[in-house]
Amino acid sequence: MNNNMNKNNMDMATLMSLLAKMDKKELEKNLNKVSQILKSNDANSIIDNIKKKNI
């Protein structure tokens, strides 16, 4: 369990670091993407689409 907690903490630290580097418009755009994924019935296709755009 401790290893999972450490991994999650590291992931959160990485996430917070990335968020801190984003400007307001970029942050809003990415939060909208996350919102779409969470609301979607077809989350995998949205995730694949985002991956394609970021490559």
C-alpha distance matrix in Angstrom:
0.0 3.8 5.4 5.2 6.3 8.7 9.9 10.6 12.3 14.3 15.3 16.5 18.3 20.0 20.9 22.4 24.3 25.8 26.7 28.4 30.6 31.9 35.1 35.6 37.1 34.4 31.6 33.5 34.1 30.4 29.4 32.1 30.6 27.2 29.1 31.1 28.0 26.5 29.9 30.8 31.0 31.0 28.1 27.9 31.6 31.1 28.1 30.3 33.2 31.3 30.2 33.8 35.1 32.8 33.7
3.8 0.0 3.8 5.4 5.0 6.2 8.6 9.8 10.4 12.2 14.1 15.1 16.3 18.3 19.7 20.8 22.4 24.3 25.4 26.7 28.8 30.5 33.8 34.5 36.3 33.7 30.9 33.1 33.8 30.2 29.4 32.4 31.1 27.7 29.9 32.0 29.2 27.8 31.4 32.5 33.0 32.8 29.7 29.5 33.0 32.2 29.1 31.3 34.0 31.8 30.5 34.2 35.2 32.6 33.5
5.4 3.8 0.0 3.8 5.4 5.1 6.1 8.6 9.8 10.5 12.2 14.1 15.2 16.4 18.2 19.8 21.0 22.5 24.2 25.6 27.3 29.0 32.5 33.5 35.0 32.1 29.6 32.0 32.4 28.6 28.2 31.2 29.5 26.4 28.9 30.8 27.8 26.8 30.5 31.2 31.7 31.2 28.0 27.4 30.8 30.1 26.8 28.7 31.5 29.3 27.8 31.4 32.5 29.8 30.5
5.2 5.4 3.8 0.0 3.8 5.4 5.0 6.1 8.5 9.8 10.4 12.1 14.1 15.2 16.2 18.1 19.8 20.9 22.2 24.1 25.9 27.2 30.6 31.2 32.6 29.8 27.2 29.2 29.6 25.8 25.2 28.0 26.3 23.1 25.4 27.3 24.3 23.2 26.8 27.6 28.1 27.7 24.5 24.2 27.7 26.9 23.8 25.9 28.7 26.6 25.3 29.0 30.2 27.7 28.7
6.3 5.0 5.4 3.8 0.0 3.8 5.4 5.1 6.1 8.5 9.8 10.4 12.1 14.1 15.0 16.2 18.1 19.8 20.7 22.2 24.5 25.9 29.1 29.6 31.4 28.8 26.0 28.1 28.9 25.3 24.4 27.4 26.3 22.9 25.1 27.4 24.7 23.4 27.0 28.3 29.1 29.0 25.7 25.9 29.2 28.0 25.0 27.5 29.9 27.5 26.6 30.4 31.1 28.5 29.8
8.7 6.2 5.1 5.4 3.8 0.0 3.8 5.4 5.0 6.1 8.5 9.8 10.4 12.2 14.0 15.1 16.3 18.3 19.8 20.9 22.8 24.7 28.1 29.1 30.9 28.2 25.6 28.2 28.9 25.3 24.8 28.1 26.8 23.8 26.3 28.6 25.9 25.1 28.8 29.9 31.0 30.5 27.0 26.9 30.0 28.7 25.4 27.7 30.0 27.4 26.1 29.8 30.4 27.5 28.6
9.9 8.6 6.1 5.0 5.4 3.8 0.0 3.8 5.4 5.1 6.2 8.6 9.8 10.5 12.2 14.2 15.3 16.5 18.3 19.9 21.5 23.0 26.5 27.6 29.0 26.0 23.7 26.2 26.5 22.8 22.6 25.7 24.0 21.2 24.0 25.9 23.1 22.6 26.3 27.1 28.2 27.4 23.9 23.4 26.5 25.4 22.0 24.0 26.5 24.0 22.6 26.2 27.0 24.2 25.1
10.6 9.8 8.6 6.1 5.1 5.4 3.8 0.0 3.8 5.4 5.0 6.1 8.5 9.8 10.3 12.1 14.0 15.2 16.2 18.1 20.1 21.3 24.6 25.2 26.7 24.0 21.3 23.5 24.1 20.4 19.8 22.9 21.6 18.4 20.9 23.1 20.5 19.6 23.4 24.5 25.8 25.4 21.8 22.0 25.1 23.6 20.5 23.1 25.2 22.6 21.8 25.6 26.1 23.5 25.0
12.3 10.4 9.8 8.5 6.1 5.0 5.4 3.8 0.0 3.8 5.4 5.0 6.1 8.6 9.7 10.4 12.2 14.2 15.1 16.3 18.6 20.2 23.4 24.3 26.2 23.7 20.9 23.5 24.5 21.0 20.4 23.8 22.9 19.9 22.4 25.0 22.8 21.9 25.6 27.0 28.6 28.3 24.7 25.0 27.8 26.0 23.0 25.6 27.4 24.5 23.8 27.5 27.6 24.7 26.4
14.3 12.2 10.5 9.8 8.5 6.1 5.1 5.4 3.8 0.0 3.8 5.4 5.0 6.2 8.5 9.8 10.5 12.3 14.2 15.3 16.9 18.8 22.3 23.7 25.5 22.6 20.3 23.2 23.8 20.3 20.4 23.8 22.5 20.0 22.9 25.2 22.9 22.6 26.4 27.5 29.2 28.3 24.6 24.5 27.1 25.3 22.0 24.2 26.1 23.0 21.9 25.5 25.6 22.5 23.8
15.3 14.1 12.2 10.4 9.8 8.5 6.2 5.0 5.4 3.8 0.0 3.8 5.4 5.1 6.1 8.6 9.8 10.6 12.2 14.2 15.6 16.9 20.4 21.5 22.9 19.9 17.6 20.3 20.6 17.0 17.1 20.4 18.9 16.3 19.4 21.5 19.2 19.0 22.8 23.8 25.5 24.6 20.9 20.8 23.4 21.6 18.3 20.7 22.4 19.4 18.5 22.2 22.3 19.4 21.0
16.5 15.1 14.1 12.1 10.4 9.8 8.6 6.1 5.0 5.4 3.8 0.0 3.8 5.4 4.9 6.0 8.4 9.8 10.3 12.1 14.3 15.5 18.7 19.4 21.2 18.7 15.9 18.5 19.5 16.1 15.6 19.1 18.4 15.6 18.2 20.9 19.1 18.5 22.1 23.7 25.8 25.3 21.6 22.2 24.6 22.3 19.5 22.3 23.6 20.4 20.2 23.9 23.5 20.7 22.8
18.3 16.3 15.2 14.1 12.1 10.4 9.8 8.5 6.1 5.0 5.4 3.8 0.0 3.8 5.4 5.1 6.1 8.6 9.9 10.5 12.6 14.7 18.0 19.3 21.4 18.9 16.4 19.5 20.6 17.5 17.4 21.1 20.5 18.2 20.9 23.6 22.0 21.8 25.3 26.8 29.1 28.4 24.6 25.0 27.2 24.8 21.9 24.4 25.5 22.1 21.6 25.1 24.5 21.3 23.2
20.0 18.3 16.4 15.2 14.1 12.2 10.5 9.8 8.6 6.2 5.1 5.4 3.8 0.0 3.8 5.5 5.1 6.2 8.6 9.9 11.0 12.9 16.5 18.2 19.8 16.8 14.9 18.2 18.7 15.4 16.1 19.6 18.5 16.7 19.9 22.0 20.4 20.8 24.4 25.4 27.7 26.6 22.8 22.8 24.7 22.4 19.3 21.5 22.5 19.1 18.3 21.7 21.1 17.8 19.5
20.9 19.7 18.2 16.2 15.0 14.0 12.2 10.3 9.7 8.5 6.1 4.9 5.4 3.8 0.0 3.8 5.4 5.1 6.1 8.6 10.1 11.0 14.4 15.5 17.0 14.2 11.8 14.8 15.4 12.2 12.5 16.0 15.2 13.2 16.2 18.6 17.3 17.5 21.0 22.3 24.8 24.0 20.2 20.7 22.5 19.8 17.1 19.7 20.5 17.0 16.9 20.3 19.5 16.6 18.9
22.4 20.8 19.8 18.1 16.2 15.1 14.2 12.1 10.4 9.8 8.6 6.0 5.1 5.5 3.8 0.0 3.8 5.4 5.0 6.1 8.8 10.2 13.2 14.2 16.5 14.3 11.6 14.7 16.2 13.4 13.3 17.1 17.1 15.2 17.7 20.5 19.7 19.6 22.9 24.6 27.3 26.8 23.1 24.0 25.7 22.8 20.4 23.1 23.5 19.9 20.1 23.4 22.1 19.3 21.8
24.3 22.4 21.0 19.8 18.1 16.3 15.3 14.0 12.2 10.5 9.8 8.4 6.1 5.1 5.4 3.8 0.0 3.8 5.5 5.2 6.6 9.1 12.5 14.4 16.6 14.1 12.3 15.9 17.0 14.5 15.3 18.9 18.6 17.3 20.2 22.6 21.8 22.3 25.5 26.9 29.6 28.7 25.0 25.4 26.8 24.0 21.4 23.7 24.0 20.2 20.0 23.1 21.6 18.4 20.6
25.8 24.3 22.5 20.9 19.8 18.3 16.5 15.2 14.2 12.3 10.6 9.8 8.6 6.2 5.1 5.4 3.8 0.0 3.8 5.4 5.3 6.7 10.4 12.5 14.0 11.0 9.6 13.3 13.8 11.2 12.6 16.0 15.4 14.7 17.7 19.8 19.1 20.1 23.2 24.3 27.1 26.0 22.3 22.7 23.7 20.8 18.4 20.5 20.5 16.7 16.7 19.5 17.9 14.8 17.2
26.7 25.4 24.2 22.2 20.7 19.8 18.3 16.2 15.1 14.2 12.2 10.3 9.9 8.6 6.1 5.0 5.5 3.8 0.0 3.8 5.4 5.3 8.4 9.6 11.6 9.3 6.9 10.5 11.8 9.6 10.3 13.8 14.1 13.2 15.7 18.2 18.1 18.7 21.5 23.1 26.2 25.5 22.0 23.0 24.0 20.7 18.8 21.3 21.0 17.2 18.0 20.9 18.9 16.3 19.3
28.4 26.7 25.6 24.1 22.2 20.9 19.9 18.1 16.3 15.3 14.2 12.1 10.5 9.9 8.6 6.1 5.2 5.4 3.8 0.0 3.8 5.6 8.0 9.8 12.6 11.0 9.2 12.7 14.4 12.9 13.5 17.0 17.6 16.9 19.2 21.8 21.9 22.3 25.1 26.8 30.0 29.3 25.8 26.8 27.7 24.4 22.5 24.9 24.4 20.6 21.3 23.9 21.7 19.0 21.8
30.6 28.8 27.3 25.9 24.5 22.8 21.5 20.1 18.6 16.9 15.6 14.3 12.6 11.0 10.1 8.8 6.6 5.3 5.4 3.8 0.0 3.8 6.7 9.7 11.7 9.6 9.2 12.9 13.9 12.7 14.3 17.3 17.6 17.6 20.1 22.2 22.4 23.4 26.1 27.4 30.6 29.5 26.1 26.6 27.1 23.9 22.0 23.9 23.2 19.4 19.8 22.0 19.7 16.8 19.3
31.9 30.5 29.0 27.2 25.9 24.7 23.0 21.3 20.2 18.8 16.9 15.5 14.7 12.9 11.0 10.2 9.1 6.7 5.3 5.6 3.8 0.0 3.8 6.5 8.0 5.9 5.8 9.4 10.3 9.6 11.4 14.1 14.6 15.1 17.4 19.3 19.9 21.2 23.5 24.7 28.1 27.1 23.9 24.7 24.9 21.5 20.0 22.1 20.9 17.2 18.2 20.2 17.5 15.2 18.2
35.1 33.8 32.5 30.6 29.1 28.1 26.5 24.6 23.4 22.3 20.4 18.7 18.0 16.5 14.4 13.2 12.5 10.4 8.4 8.0 6.7 3.8 0.0 3.8 5.7 5.4 6.1 8.7 10.1 10.8 12.2 14.3 15.6 16.6 18.2 20.1 21.4 22.6 24.4 25.9 29.4 28.6 25.7 26.9 26.7 23.1 22.2 24.2 22.5 19.0 20.6 22.2 19.1 17.3 20.5
35.6 34.5 33.5 31.2 29.6 29.1 27.6 25.2 24.3 23.7 21.5 19.4 19.3 18.2 15.5 14.2 14.4 12.5 9.6 9.8 9.7 6.5 3.8 0.0 3.8 5.5 5.1 6.1 8.6 10.0 10.5 12.2 14.3 15.3 16.2 18.3 20.1 20.9 22.3 24.2 27.8 27.5 24.7 26.4 26.2 22.4 22.0 24.4 22.6 19.3 21.4 23.1 19.9 18.7 22.2
37.1 36.3 35.0 32.6 31.4 30.9 29.0 26.7 26.2 25.5 22.9 21.2 21.4 19.8 17.0 16.5 16.6 14.0 11.6 12.6 11.7 8.0 5.7 3.8 0.0 3.8 5.4 5.1 6.1 8.7 9.9 10.6 12.5 14.4 15.2 16.6 18.7 20.1 21.1 22.5 26.2 25.6 23.1 24.7 24.0 20.3 20.3 22.4 20.1 17.0 19.5 20.7 17.3 16.7 20.3
34.4 33.7 32.1 29.8 28.8 28.2 26.0 24.0 23.7 22.6 19.9 18.7 18.9 16.8 14.2 14.3 14.1 11.0 9.3 11.0 9.6 5.9 5.4 5.5 3.8 0.0 3.8 5.5 5.1 6.2 8.6 9.9 10.7 12.5 14.2 15.4 16.8 18.6 20.1 21.2 24.7 23.7 21.0 22.1 21.6 18.0 17.5 19.4 17.4 14.1 16.2 17.6 14.4 13.3 16.9
31.6 30.9 29.6 27.2 26.0 25.6 23.7 21.3 20.9 20.3 17.6 15.9 16.4 14.9 11.8 11.6 12.3 9.6 6.9 9.2 9.2 5.8 6.1 5.1 5.4 3.8 0.0 3.8 5.4 5.2 6.1 8.6 9.9 10.6 12.2 14.2 15.5 16.5 18.3 19.9 23.5 22.9 19.9 21.5 21.5 17.8 17.2 19.7 18.2 14.8 16.9 19.0 16.3 15.0 18.6
33.5 33.1 32.0 29.2 28.1 28.2 26.2 23.5 23.5 23.2 20.3 18.5 19.5 18.2 14.8 14.7 15.9 13.3 10.5 12.7 12.9 9.4 8.7 6.1 5.1 5.5 3.8 0.0 3.8 5.5 5.1 6.1 8.7 9.8 10.3 12.3 14.3 15.2 16.3 18.1 21.8 21.7 19.1 21.2 20.9 17.1 17.2 19.9 18.0 15.1 17.9 19.7 16.9 16.4 20.2
34.1 33.8 32.4 29.6 28.9 28.9 26.5 24.1 24.5 23.8 20.6 19.5 20.6 18.7 15.4 16.2 17.0 13.8 11.8 14.4 13.9 10.3 10.1 8.6 6.1 5.1 5.4 3.8 0.0 3.8 5.5 5.2 6.5 8.9 9.9 10.7 12.7 14.5 15.5 16.5 20.2 19.5 17.0 18.7 18.0 14.2 14.5 16.8 14.6 11.8 14.8 16.2 13.3 13.3 17.1
30.4 30.2 28.6 25.8 25.3 25.3 22.8 20.4 21.0 20.3 17.0 16.1 17.5 15.4 12.2 13.4 14.5 11.2 9.6 12.9 12.7 9.6 10.8 10.0 8.7 6.2 5.2 5.5 3.8 0.0 3.8 5.3 5.0 6.3 8.6 9.8 10.7 12.5 14.4 15.3 18.8 17.9 15.0 16.4 16.3 12.6 12.1 14.7 13.3 10.0 12.5 14.8 12.4 11.7 15.5
29.4 29.4 28.2 25.2 24.4 24.8 22.6 19.8 20.4 20.4 17.1 15.6 17.4 16.1 12.5 13.3 15.3 12.6 10.3 13.5 14.3 11.4 12.2 10.5 9.9 8.6 6.1 5.1 5.5 3.8 0.0 3.8 5.3 5.0 6.1 8.6 9.8 10.5 12.3 14.1 17.7 17.6 14.7 16.9 17.3 13.6 13.4 16.6 15.4 12.5 15.2 17.7 15.7 15.2 18.9
32.1 32.4 31.2 28.0 27.4 28.1 25.7 22.9 23.8 23.8 20.4 19.1 21.1 19.6 16.0 17.1 18.9 16.0 13.8 17.0 17.3 14.1 14.3 12.2 10.6 9.9 8.6 6.1 5.2 5.3 3.8 0.0 3.8 5.4 5.0 6.2 8.7 9.9 10.5 12.1 15.8 15.8 13.5 16.0 15.7 11.9 12.8 15.8 14.1 11.9 15.2 17.1 15.0 15.5 19.2
30.6 31.1 29.5 26.3 26.3 26.8 24.0 21.6 22.9 22.5 18.9 18.4 20.5 18.5 15.2 17.1 18.6 15.4 14.1 17.6 17.6 14.6 15.6 14.3 12.5 10.7 9.9 8.7 6.5 5.0 5.3 3.8 0.0 3.8 5.4 5.1 6.3 8.7 10.0 10.5 14.0 13.2 10.6 12.6 12.3 8.5 9.1 12.0 10.5 8.3 11.6 13.6 12.0 12.5 16.1
27.2 27.7 26.4 23.1 22.9 23.8 21.2 18.4 19.9 20.0 16.3 15.6 18.2 16.7 13.2 15.2 17.3 14.7 13.2 16.9 17.6 15.1 16.6 15.3 14.4 12.5 10.6 9.8 8.9 6.3 5.0 5.4 3.8 0.0 3.8 5.4 5.1 6.2 8.7 9.9 13.2 12.9 9.8 12.2 13.0 9.6 9.3 12.9 12.4 10.2 12.8 15.5 14.6 14.4 17.8
29.1 29.9 28.9 25.4 25.1 26.3 24.0 20.9 22.4 22.9 19.4 18.2 20.9 19.9 16.2 17.7 20.2 17.7 15.7 19.2 20.1 17.4 18.2 16.2 15.2 14.2 12.2 10.3 9.9 8.6 6.1 5.0 5.4 3.8 0.0 3.8 5.4 5.2 6.2 8.5 12.1 12.8 10.5 13.6 14.2 10.9 11.7 15.3 14.5 12.9 15.9 18.3 17.2 17.6 21.0
31.1 32.0 30.8 27.3 27.4 28.6 25.9 23.1 25.0 25.2 21.5 20.9 23.6 22.0 18.6 20.5 22.6 19.8 18.2 21.8 22.2 19.3 20.1 18.3 16.6 15.4 14.2 12.3 10.7 9.8 8.6 6.2 5.1 5.4 3.8 0.0 3.8 5.5 5.2 5.9 9.6 9.9 8.2 11.3 11.2 8.0 9.8 13.0 11.9 11.1 14.4 16.2 15.4 16.5 19.7
28.0 29.2 27.8 24.3 24.7 25.9 23.1 20.5 22.8 22.9 19.2 19.1 22.0 20.4 17.3 19.7 21.8 19.1 18.1 21.9 22.4 19.9 21.4 20.1 18.7 16.8 15.5 14.3 12.7 10.7 9.8 8.7 6.3 5.1 5.4 3.8 0.0 3.8 5.5 5.2 8.2 7.9 5.1 8.2 9.1 6.4 7.3 10.8 10.8 10.1 12.7 15.1 15.0 15.8 18.6
26.5 27.8 26.8 23.2 23.4 25.1 22.6 19.6 21.9 22.6 19.0 18.5 21.8 20.8 17.5 19.6 22.3 20.1 18.7 22.3 23.4 21.2 22.6 20.9 20.1 18.6 16.5 15.2 14.5 12.5 10.5 9.9 8.7 6.2 5.2 5.5 3.8 0.0 3.8 5.7 8.3 9.4 7.1 10.6 12.2 10.0 10.5 14.1 14.5 13.7 16.0 18.7 18.6 19.1 22.0
29.9 31.4 30.5 26.8 27.0 28.8 26.3 23.4 25.6 26.4 22.8 22.1 25.3 24.4 21.0 22.9 25.5 23.2 21.5 25.1 26.1 23.5 24.4 22.3 21.1 20.1 18.3 16.3 15.5 14.4 12.3 10.5 10.0 8.7 6.2 5.2 5.5 3.8 0.0 3.8 6.8 8.9 8.1 11.9 12.7 10.7 12.5 15.7 15.5 15.3 18.1 20.2 20.0 21.0 24.0
30.8 32.5 31.2 27.6 28.3 29.9 27.1 24.5 27.0 27.5 23.8 23.7 26.8 25.4 22.3 24.6 26.9 24.3 23.1 26.8 27.4 24.7 25.9 24.2 22.5 21.2 19.9 18.1 16.5 15.3 14.1 12.1 10.5 9.9 8.5 5.9 5.2 5.7 3.8 0.0 3.8 5.2 5.4 9.1 9.4 8.2 10.5 13.1 13.0 13.7 16.3 18.0 18.3 19.8 22.4
31.0 33.0 31.7 28.1 29.1 31.0 28.2 25.8 28.6 29.2 25.5 25.8 29.1 27.7 24.8 27.3 29.6 27.1 26.2 30.0 30.6 28.1 29.4 27.8 26.2 24.7 23.5 21.8 20.2 18.8 17.7 15.8 14.0 13.2 12.1 9.6 8.2 8.3 6.8 3.8 0.0 3.8 5.9 8.8 9.5 9.7 11.9 13.9 14.5 15.8 17.9 19.4 20.4 22.0 24.1
31.0 32.8 31.2 27.7 29.0 30.5 27.4 25.4 28.3 28.3 24.6 25.3 28.4 26.6 24.0 26.8 28.7 26.0 25.5 29.3 29.5 27.1 28.6 27.5 25.6 23.7 22.9 21.7 19.5 17.9 17.6 15.8 13.2 12.9 12.8 9.9 7.9 9.4 8.9 5.2 3.8 0.0 3.8 5.6 5.8 6.9 9.1 10.5 11.3 13.1 14.9 16.1 17.5 19.2 20.9
28.1 29.7 28.0 24.5 25.7 27.0 23.9 21.8 24.7 24.6 20.9 21.6 24.6 22.8 20.2 23.1 25.0 22.3 22.0 25.8 26.1 23.9 25.7 24.7 23.1 21.0 19.9 19.1 17.0 15.0 14.7 13.5 10.6 9.8 10.5 8.2 5.1 7.1 8.1 5.4 5.9 3.8 0.0 3.8 5.6 5.2 6.2 8.6 9.9 10.7 12.3 14.3 15.5 16.6 18.6
27.9 29.5 27.4 24.2 25.9 26.9 23.4 22.0 25.0 24.5 20.8 22.2 25.0 22.8 20.7 24.0 25.4 22.7 23.0 26.8 26.6 24.7 26.9 26.4 24.7 22.1 21.5 21.2 18.7 16.4 16.9 16.0 12.6 12.2 13.6 11.3 8.2 10.6 11.9 9.1 8.8 5.6 3.8 0.0 3.8 5.4 5.0 6.1 8.5 9.9 10.5 12.3 14.4 15.4 16.7
31.6 33.0 30.8 27.7 29.2 30.0 26.5 25.1 27.8 27.1 23.4 24.6 27.2 24.7 22.5 25.7 26.8 23.7 24.0 27.7 27.1 24.9 26.7 26.2 24.0 21.6 21.5 20.9 18.0 16.3 17.3 15.7 12.3 13.0 14.2 11.2 9.1 12.2 12.7 9.4 9.5 5.8 5.6 3.8 0.0 3.8 5.4 5.1 6.1 8.7 9.8 10.5 12.4 14.3 15.6
31.1 32.2 30.1 26.9 28.0 28.7 25.4 23.6 26.0 25.3 21.6 22.3 24.8 22.4 19.8 22.8 24.0 20.8 20.7 24.4 23.9 21.5 23.1 22.4 20.3 18.0 17.8 17.1 14.2 12.6 13.6 11.9 8.5 9.6 10.9 8.0 6.4 10.0 10.7 8.2 9.7 6.9 5.2 5.4 3.8 0.0 3.8 5.4 5.0 6.2 8.6 9.9 10.7 12.4 14.5
28.1 29.1 26.8 23.8 25.0 25.4 22.0 20.5 23.0 22.0 18.3 19.5 21.9 19.3 17.1 20.4 21.4 18.4 18.8 22.5 22.0 20.0 22.2 22.0 20.3 17.5 17.2 17.2 14.5 12.1 13.4 12.8 9.1 9.3 11.7 9.8 7.3 10.5 12.5 10.5 11.9 9.1 6.2 5.0 5.4 3.8 0.0 3.8 5.4 5.2 6.2 8.7 10.0 10.7 12.5
30.3 31.3 28.7 25.9 27.5 27.7 24.0 23.1 25.6 24.2 20.7 22.3 24.4 21.5 19.7 23.1 23.7 20.5 21.3 24.9 23.9 22.1 24.2 24.4 22.4 19.4 19.7 19.9 16.8 14.7 16.6 15.8 12.0 12.9 15.3 13.0 10.8 14.1 15.7 13.1 13.9 10.5 8.6 6.1 5.1 5.4 3.8 0.0 3.8 5.5 5.1 6.2 8.8 10.0 10.8
33.2 34.0 31.5 28.7 29.9 30.0 26.5 25.2 27.4 26.1 22.4 23.6 25.5 22.5 20.5 23.5 24.0 20.5 21.0 24.4 23.2 20.9 22.5 22.6 20.1 17.4 18.2 18.0 14.6 13.3 15.4 14.1 10.5 12.4 14.5 11.9 10.8 14.5 15.5 13.0 14.5 11.3 9.9 8.5 6.1 5.0 5.4 3.8 0.0 3.8 5.4 5.2 6.4 8.8 10.3
31.3 31.8 29.3 26.6 27.5 27.4 24.0 22.6 24.5 23.0 19.4 20.4 22.1 19.1 17.0 19.9 20.2 16.7 17.2 20.6 19.4 17.2 19.0 19.3 17.0 14.1 14.8 15.1 11.8 10.0 12.5 11.9 8.3 10.2 12.9 11.1 10.1 13.7 15.3 13.7 15.8 13.1 10.7 9.9 8.7 6.2 5.2 5.5 3.8 0.0 3.8 5.4 5.2 6.2 8.8
30.2 30.5 27.8 25.3 26.6 26.1 22.6 21.8 23.8 21.9 18.5 20.2 21.6 18.3 16.9 20.1 20.0 16.7 18.0 21.3 19.8 18.2 20.6 21.4 19.5 16.2 16.9 17.9 14.8 12.5 15.2 15.2 11.6 12.8 15.9 14.4 12.7 16.0 18.1 16.3 17.9 14.9 12.3 10.5 9.8 8.6 6.2 5.1 5.4 3.8 0.0 3.8 5.5 5.2 6.3
33.8 34.2 31.4 29.0 30.4 29.8 26.2 25.6 27.5 25.5 22.2 23.9 25.1 21.7 20.3 23.4 23.1 19.5 20.9 23.9 22.0 20.2 22.2 23.1 20.7 17.6 19.0 19.7 16.2 14.8 17.7 17.1 13.6 15.5 18.3 16.2 15.1 18.7 20.2 18.0 19.4 16.1 14.3 12.3 10.5 9.9 8.7 6.2 5.2 5.4 3.8 0.0 3.8 5.5 5.5
35.1 35.2 32.5 30.2 31.1 30.4 27.0 26.1 27.6 25.6 22.3 23.5 24.5 21.1 19.5 22.1 21.6 17.9 18.9 21.7 19.7 17.5 19.1 19.9 17.3 14.4 16.3 16.9 13.3 12.4 15.7 15.0 12.0 14.6 17.2 15.4 15.0 18.6 20.0 18.3 20.4 17.5 15.5 14.4 12.4 10.7 10.0 8.8 6.4 5.2 5.5 3.8 0.0 3.8 5.7
32.8 32.6 29.8 27.7 28.5 27.5 24.2 23.5 24.7 22.5 19.4 20.7 21.3 17.8 16.6 19.3 18.4 14.8 16.3 19.0 16.8 15.2 17.3 18.7 16.7 13.3 15.0 16.4 13.3 11.7 15.2 15.5 12.5 14.4 17.6 16.5 15.8 19.1 21.0 19.8 22.0 19.2 16.6 15.4 14.3 12.4 10.7 10.0 8.8 6.2 5.2 5.5 3.8 0.0 3.8
33.7 33.5 30.5 28.7 29.8 28.6 25.1 25.0 26.4 23.8 21.0 22.8 23.2 19.5 18.9 21.8 20.6 17.2 19.3 21.8 19.3 18.2 20.5 22.2 20.3 16.9 18.6 20.2 17.1 15.5 18.9 19.2 16.1 17.8 21.0 19.7 18.6 22.0 24.0 22.4 24.1 20.9 18.6 16.7 15.6 14.5 12.5 10.8 10.3 8.8 6.3 5.5 5.7 3.8 0.0
